[in-house]
Structures are given as C-alpha cells and as structure tokens.
Amino acid sequence: MGSRRTGKVFRAVAFALTAFMIGFAFVHSSMSAADSTVESVGVLDIVARFFQSFGFPLEMTDHIIRKLAHFSEFAVIGGLLTSCAYSFDRFKPYRFIFTVLFAGLFTAVIDEAIQLFSDGRSGQITDVLLDFSGVVTGTLIMLLFYKIYINIRTKNKRDKKENGTD
C-alpha cells in the first residue's frame, strides 16, 4: 500500500515540476527582446565573473548564453518528461519514448511560436532544433539514470531473496 502511495506522490511531483518548467520556458519566451537581452547580459556577467575568479577569461556573448539557456531548459524538460513516463512504468520507462519526444518537440514548437508574438522576438526553426536536442539529451540522461536505478533495485531485491532477508 505504501509503495502505491509513494508512486502517486512521485507522479504528482513529476507532473508538477514538468508543468512548472514548461511554464518557466514559456514565460521567458514571452519576454520582449530588450528584457531578454538584459537578463542574458546579467547571467553572462555572473558566469564571466565565476570563471575569472578561477583565472579563466571567458570569451562568450549573451547570444551564446541565451542558446545555452534554451538547451539547458529543454534538457531539464526532457528529463522531467521522462520522469513522468517512469511514474507510469517503473521497469520500462522507455516504452513511452515517442510520447516523451513528441511532447518535448511540441513544447519547443509552442515555445518558439510564443516568441512570434513577443516584442522584438522571432521564432526560429533552428531554435526548435536546439530545444529539441536539449529534450533528447535530457531524455537520454534520465533513461540511463533510470536504467542504472532499476538494475540496482532489481539486484538488491534478488540479493535479499537469496539471503532470506526478504
């Protein structure tokens, strides 16, 4: 009974975090070009100071920061979508791979479409591809994580059964 409740809690948390992250991406896409640039330049300044504190000069533009942010956001979204899939099948989350990838691609398309209506912004097919590559990366990382986790969990159950401590 406790395992079923834990599964429901995990599913609710996974879906809530996924919705939050998608909302976060959409809010940033709805920002005007001027506001987005100010935010990117601020992040660039923080990153540059961080690397300079270790003696590494940073040659990067706010454009690169923006692209890295998009990729990172969508990698997280891909990982969270995979966690939603895992919440339905804890032994074969890859069973939902096409649903996860379609949801990630759909989110990337909507994200770029939002930018068509944001002041000074435009939706770019190349950005959809960048976002989707983030989704694929996040999905693959989480599938690997869950594969390792499932193997460890299965081995521990088998060891307990063999040792009679089940």
Sequence and secondary structure as in RCSB ss.txt:
>XXXX:A:sequence
MGSRRTGKVFRAVAFALTAFMIGFAFVHSSMSAADSTVESVGVLDIVARFFQSFGFPLEMTDHIIRKLAHFSEFA
VIGGLLTSCAYSFDRFKPYRFIFTVLFAGLFTAVIDEAIQLFSDGRSGQITDVLLDFSGVVTGTLIMLLFYKIYI
NIRTKNKRDKKENGTD
>XXXX:A:secstr
 HHHHHHHHHHHHHHHHHHHHHHHHHHHHTS HHHHHHHHHHHHHHHHHHHHHTT      HHHHHHHHHHHHHH
HHHHHHHHHHHHH SS GGGGHHHHHHHHHHHHHHHHHHHHTSTT    HHHHHHHHHHHHHHHHHHHHHHHHHH
HHHHHHHHHHHHHT  
